[in-house]
Amino acid sequence: KERVLWMNGNAGMGKSVITAILLDKYIKRDMLAAWHFCTHTNPSQNTVLAIILSMSGMLEVTIPGYAKELHSQGDATLQKAKSNEDPMELFNVFFVNPLSAVDPPKDINGNLKRLILICDAID
């Protein structure tokens, strides 16, 4: 099933603290595939492109076959998506296409492994 937890609130309400607790929890359970924390002090890390590239880099390490499938789309496709900076195109090229082509990760018992992606964005 597809699931999303979306937290919304004013600055200083504790969203980032809760996100950090979830990050720690899922790292310990070996369920964390990728994460990204935006910061007020580094606006260049807060763009859609920066977030997707950051998380994609982690997926290359955490999801077997992801890097191969990502790069099998060709440099021209990857560069075009980066240049256009269209959020849906980036999402499809860097997440949907490669993740749809890899075998779902499994745990040591051969059961499908649930993986979590976490993004803590700016207020």
Secondary structure per residue as TSV (DSSP state, phi and psi in degrees):
chain	resnum	aa	ss	phi	psi
A	1	K	-	360.0	148.9
A	2	E	-	-89.4	130.5
A	3	R	-	-137.4	142.9
A	4	V	-	-134.6	132.7
A	5	L	-	-108.3	117.2
A	6	W	-	-116.6	116.4
A	7	M	-	-102.0	140.2
A	8	N	-	-139.5	136.9
A	9	G	-	178.2	170.4
A	10	N	-	-69.2	161.7
A	11	A	T	-57.2	140.5
A	12	G	T	82.0	8.3
A	13	M	S	-86.2	-9.2
A	14	G	S	104.2	11.0
A	15	K	H	-60.5	-43.3
A	16	S	H	-68.9	-33.4
A	17	V	H	-65.0	-46.4
A	18	I	H	-62.0	-42.1
A	19	T	H	-61.4	-42.6
A	20	A	H	-64.4	-37.1
A	21	I	H	-65.2	-43.7
A	22	L	H	-63.1	-40.6
A	23	L	H	-57.6	-49.7
A	24	D	H	-60.2	-44.1
A	25	K	H	-60.0	-47.0
A	26	Y	H	-78.0	-25.7
A	27	I	H	-64.2	-46.4
A	28	K	H	-62.9	-29.7
A	29	R	T	-90.2	4.5
A	30	D	T	54.1	43.4
A	31	M	-	-117.1	-2.0
A	32	L	E	-90.8	119.3
A	33	A	E	-92.5	-37.1
A	34	A	E	-166.5	156.8
A	35	W	E	-153.7	159.7
A	36	H	E	-152.4	132.3
A	37	F	E	-114.1	119.9
A	38	C	-	-79.0	154.5
A	39	T	-	-136.1	149.4
A	40	H	T	-69.2	-25.7
A	41	T	T	-83.5	-12.0
A	42	N	-	-135.6	79.4
A	43	P	G	-58.3	-26.6
A	44	S	G	-66.4	-19.1
A	45	Q	G	-89.0	-0.4
A	46	N	S	-101.6	4.5
A	47	T	S	-82.6	158.6
A	48	V	H	-57.5	-43.7
A	49	L	H	-60.1	-46.4
A	50	A	H	-62.9	-41.9
A	51	I	H	-64.0	-47.6
A	52	I	H	-66.2	-42.5
A	53	L	H	-65.7	-38.5
A	54	S	H	-61.8	-48.9
A	55	M	H	-69.7	-36.6
A	56	S	H	-61.7	-41.5
A	57	G	H	-59.6	-38.3
A	58	M	H	-70.2	-38.3
A	59	L	H	-63.0	-30.8
A	60	E	H	-60.4	-27.7
A	61	V	H	-93.5	-34.7
A	62	T	H	-93.8	-19.0
A	63	I	S	-115.7	109.9
A	64	P	T	-57.7	130.2
A	65	G	T	89.4	-13.7
A	66	Y	H	-60.8	-48.5
A	67	A	H	-59.5	-43.7
A	68	K	H	-60.4	-46.2
A	69	E	H	-70.0	-36.6
A	70	L	H	-59.9	-51.4
A	71	H	H	-76.7	-16.1
A	72	S	T	-69.2	-14.4
A	73	Q	T	-72.3	-15.7
A	74	G	-	94.6	147.3
A	75	D	H	-60.4	-36.6
A	76	A	H	-62.3	-42.1
A	77	T	H	-65.0	-44.2
A	78	L	H	-64.6	-44.4
A	79	Q	H	-65.9	-40.0
A	80	K	H	-61.3	-45.0
A	81	A	H	-62.4	-42.1
A	82	K	H	-64.5	-41.9
A	83	S	H	-67.3	-41.3
A	84	N	H	-69.6	-32.7
A	85	E	-	54.4	28.6
A	86	D	-	-79.7	121.1
A	87	P	H	-55.0	-42.8
A	88	M	H	-68.5	-40.1
A	89	E	H	-63.8	-44.5
A	90	L	H	-60.7	-45.8
A	91	F	H	-59.7	-44.7
A	92	N	I	-67.5	-46.8
A	93	V	I	-68.7	-40.3
A	94	F	I	-94.5	-19.0
A	95	F	I	-120.1	-61.7
A	96	V	I	-60.7	-54.4
A	97	N	H	-59.6	-55.0
A	98	P	H	-69.0	-37.8
A	99	L	H	-69.8	-29.6
A	100	S	H	-70.3	-21.4
A	101	A	H	-95.2	-10.7
A	102	V	S	-97.5	156.5
A	103	D	-	-69.6	139.1
A	104	P	-	-60.1	137.3
A	105	P	-	-61.9	147.7
A	106	K	B	-126.1	154.1
A	107	D	-	-82.3	-177.0
A	108	I	T	-65.9	-16.6
A	109	N	T	-95.1	2.8
A	110	G	S	86.4	4.8
A	111	N	-	-83.8	149.0
A	112	L	B	-56.6	136.9
A	113	K	-	-102.4	123.7
A	114	R	-	-78.6	129.3
A	115	L	-	-120.0	147.7
A	116	I	E	-115.5	139.9
A	117	L	E	-116.4	132.0
A	118	I	E	-123.6	132.5
A	119	C	E	-133.2	122.4
A	120	D	E	-106.1	108.7
A	121	A	-	-98.9	177.1
A	122	I	-	-75.7	147.8
A	123	D	-	-56.3	360.0
